[in-house]
Amino acid sequence: MPFAEPATTLTDYLLALAAWGWGLRLVRTRHDAARLMGLAFLATGLAAAVGGSLHGFGPRWSDAERAAAWLATYAAIGLANLLLLGAAIRAFAPRAYELPLLGLCGFRFGVYLILLASHREFRYVVYDLGGTLLALVVLALLGRSTRAGAAAPWVLTGVAITFAGALVQRTGVRFHEHFNHNDLFHLVQVAGLFAFYRAGTVLAGCAPRRGPQDSGTVSR
């Protein structure tokens, strides 16, 4: 068999292709938040492509090569989370809070990378994803009254699907000899990415926020 884990490899590659396809569309838009979301998709695609290669071909690699590839995968996931949070902050947060929130996200990403480099444990990926999903829910709920509020339901849908997929992934259930929890997670995550992509297309149709006086809220 050419792949050590054929279904996991192929579903990871499918996730990568979906992420790259949607991401390239979003990065070509004129809205900052939509572009950041597109960059998050590109980072997600990188993580999926490297992760899929690890599952498929990793047994043939040296220990050092596998360790470096897993570190790159986890770092790309963290980068995707950072960019997705940046997109939500740019879309929904009042202008006065944007820079502090973005700075806090950047600090968190730096701590995440330090922890990964020191320990290389998957639990840090889980913590980072959990914090990201929670922050996205808060931002989307608070941003429902902003000019980008129409994107909030899609963000919440993406969070819900991603959370459901993560629960499936953590169960460790095996549905078939060649189809396990990782494979189902990848397919569920494609649906989650589509919801975030729809949020990005809504953001792309919004007028860019300009001027320090703009609080990001709809005038009453």
C-alpha positions as CSV (number, residue, x, y, z in Angstrom):
1,M,0.0,0.0,0.0
2,P,1.6,3.3,-1.0
3,F,0.3,5.2,2.1
4,A,0.7,4.1,5.7
5,E,-2.8,5.6,6.4
6,P,-4.4,6.1,3.0
7,A,-7.8,7.6,4.1
8,T,-6.2,10.0,6.6
9,T,-3.7,11.1,4.0
10,L,-6.3,11.6,1.3
11,T,-8.8,13.4,3.5
12,D,-6.0,15.6,4.8
13,Y,-5.1,16.5,1.2
14,L,-8.8,17.2,0.4
15,L,-8.9,19.5,3.4
16,A,-5.8,21.3,2.1
17,L,-7.2,21.7,-1.4
18,A,-10.4,23.1,-0.1
19,A,-8.6,25.5,2.3
20,W,-6.2,26.7,-0.4
21,G,-9.0,27.2,-3.0
22,W,-11.2,29.2,-0.7
23,G,-8.3,31.0,0.8
24,L,-7.0,32.2,-2.6
25,R,-10.4,33.7,-3.3
26,L,-10.5,35.6,-0.1
27,V,-7.0,37.0,-0.2
28,R,-7.9,38.7,-3.5
29,T,-10.7,40.7,-1.9
30,R,-10.4,44.3,-0.7
31,H,-11.7,43.8,2.8
32,D,-8.9,43.5,5.5
33,A,-10.9,41.0,7.6
34,A,-11.7,38.8,4.5
35,R,-8.0,38.8,3.5
36,L,-6.9,37.8,6.9
37,M,-9.4,35.0,6.9
38,G,-8.0,33.9,3.5
39,L,-4.5,33.8,4.9
40,A,-5.9,31.7,7.8
41,F,-7.2,29.3,5.2
42,L,-3.8,29.2,3.4
43,A,-2.1,28.3,6.8
44,T,-4.7,25.7,7.4
45,G,-4.0,24.2,4.0
46,L,-0.3,24.0,4.8
47,A,-1.0,22.3,8.1
48,A,-3.3,19.7,6.4
49,A,-0.8,19.1,3.6
50,V,2.1,18.5,5.9
51,G,0.0,16.5,8.3
52,G,-1.4,14.3,5.5
53,S,2.1,13.7,4.3
54,L,3.2,12.6,7.8
55,H,0.3,10.2,8.1
56,G,1.0,8.8,4.6
57,F,4.8,8.8,4.3
58,G,6.0,9.6,7.9
59,P,7.0,6.0,8.7
60,R,9.6,6.2,6.0
61,W,11.2,9.4,7.4
62,S,13.8,9.7,10.1
63,D,12.8,10.7,13.7
64,A,14.2,14.1,13.2
65,E,12.3,14.7,10.0
66,R,9.0,13.6,11.6
67,A,9.6,15.8,14.6
68,A,10.3,18.8,12.4
69,A,7.2,18.1,10.2
70,W,4.9,17.8,13.3
71,L,6.3,21.0,14.7
72,A,5.7,22.7,11.3
73,T,2.1,21.3,11.3
74,Y,1.3,22.5,14.8
75,A,2.9,25.9,14.1
76,A,0.8,26.3,11.0
77,I,-2.4,25.5,12.9
78,G,-1.5,28.1,15.5
79,L,-0.8,30.6,12.7
80,A,-4.2,29.9,11.2
81,N,-5.9,30.4,14.6
82,L,-4.0,33.7,15.0
83,L,-5.1,35.0,11.5
84,L,-8.7,33.8,12.0
85,L,-8.9,35.7,15.3
86,G,-7.3,38.7,13.6
87,A,-10.0,38.6,11.0
88,A,-12.8,38.5,13.6
89,I,-11.2,41.3,15.6
90,R,-10.9,43.4,12.4
91,A,-14.5,42.7,11.5
92,F,-16.3,42.9,14.8
93,A,-14.2,44.7,17.5
94,P,-14.5,48.5,18.1
95,R,-11.6,50.4,16.5
96,A,-10.4,51.5,20.0
97,Y,-9.8,47.9,21.0
98,E,-8.4,46.5,17.8
99,L,-4.7,47.1,18.4
100,P,-4.7,45.9,22.0
101,L,-6.6,42.7,21.0
102,L,-4.4,42.1,18.1
103,G,-1.3,42.6,20.3
104,L,-2.7,40.1,22.8
105,C,-3.3,37.5,20.1
106,G,0.3,38.0,18.8
107,F,1.6,37.5,22.4
108,R,-0.5,34.4,22.8
109,F,0.9,33.0,19.5
110,G,4.5,33.7,20.7
111,V,3.8,31.8,23.9
112,Y,2.3,29.0,21.9
113,L,5.4,28.7,19.7
114,I,7.7,28.7,22.7
115,L,5.7,25.9,24.4
116,L,5.7,23.9,21.2
117,A,9.4,24.3,20.7
118,S,10.0,23.2,24.3
119,H,7.6,20.3,24.6
120,R,6.0,19.5,21.1
121,E,2.8,18.2,22.8
122,F,-0.5,18.1,21.0
123,R,-2.3,19.3,24.1
124,Y,-1.1,22.8,23.3
125,V,-2.8,22.7,19.9
126,V,-6.0,21.6,21.7
127,Y,-5.7,24.5,24.2
128,D,-5.0,27.0,21.4
129,L,-7.9,25.8,19.3
130,G,-10.3,25.9,22.3
131,G,-9.3,29.4,23.2
132,T,-9.7,30.5,19.5
133,L,-13.2,29.1,19.2
134,L,-14.3,30.7,22.5
135,A,-12.9,34.1,21.4
136,L,-14.6,33.8,18.0
137,V,-18.0,33.1,19.7
138,V,-17.5,36.2,21.9
139,L,-16.5,38.4,19.0
140,A,-19.2,37.2,16.7
141,L,-21.9,37.7,19.4
142,L,-20.6,41.2,20.2
143,G,-20.3,42.1,16.5
144,R,-23.9,41.3,15.5
145,S,-24.7,45.0,15.6
146,T,-21.7,46.0,13.5
147,R,-21.7,46.7,9.8
148,A,-20.2,43.2,9.4
149,G,-22.8,41.6,11.6
150,A,-24.3,39.6,8.7
151,A,-21.1,37.5,8.8
152,A,-21.5,36.6,12.5
153,P,-24.0,33.7,12.0
154,W,-21.6,32.1,9.6
155,V,-18.7,32.5,12.0
156,L,-20.8,30.9,14.8
157,T,-21.7,28.1,12.4
158,G,-18.1,27.5,11.6
159,V,-17.2,27.4,15.3
160,A,-20.0,24.9,16.0
161,I,-18.9,22.6,13.2
162,T,-15.3,22.8,14.1
163,F,-16.1,22.1,17.8
164,A,-18.2,19.1,16.7
165,G,-15.3,17.8,14.5
166,A,-12.8,18.3,17.4
167,L,-15.0,16.2,19.7
168,V,-15.1,13.4,17.0
169,Q,-11.4,13.6,16.6
170,R,-10.8,13.2,20.4
171,T,-13.0,10.1,20.7
172,G,-10.5,7.9,18.9
173,V,-13.4,5.9,17.4
174,R,-12.6,3.7,14.4
175,F,-15.5,3.3,11.9
176,H,-13.6,0.9,9.5
177,E,-10.2,-0.6,9.2
178,H,-9.3,2.3,6.7
179,F,-11.5,5.0,8.1
180,N,-11.0,6.4,11.6
181,H,-11.7,9.5,13.7
182,N,-9.0,11.5,12.0
183,D,-10.6,10.9,8.6
184,L,-14.1,11.9,9.7
185,F,-12.6,15.0,11.4
186,H,-11.0,16.1,8.2
187,L,-14.3,15.8,6.3
188,V,-16.3,17.7,9.0
189,Q,-13.6,20.4,9.0
190,V,-14.1,20.9,5.3
191,A,-17.7,21.8,6.2
192,G,-16.5,24.1,8.9
193,L,-14.1,25.8,6.6
194,F,-17.0,26.4,4.1
195,A,-18.9,28.2,6.9
196,F,-15.9,30.4,7.6
197,Y,-15.5,31.0,3.9
198,R,-19.1,32.1,3.6
199,A,-18.4,34.5,6.5
200,G,-15.4,35.8,4.5
201,T,-17.5,36.4,1.4
202,V,-20.0,38.4,3.5
203,L,-17.1,40.4,4.9
204,A,-15.7,41.0,1.4
205,G,-19.0,42.6,0.5
206,C,-18.9,45.0,3.4
207,A,-17.4,48.5,3.0
208,P,-13.9,48.7,4.5
209,R,-13.7,50.4,7.8
210,R,-11.8,53.7,7.6
211,G,-11.0,56.5,9.9
212,P,-10.1,56.5,13.6
213,Q,-13.5,57.9,14.5
214,D,-15.2,54.7,13.2
215,S,-16.2,52.5,16.1
216,G,-17.3,49.7,13.8
217,T,-20.9,50.0,15.0
218,V,-24.0,50.8,13.0
219,S,-25.1,54.4,13.5
220,R,-28.4,54.8,15.2
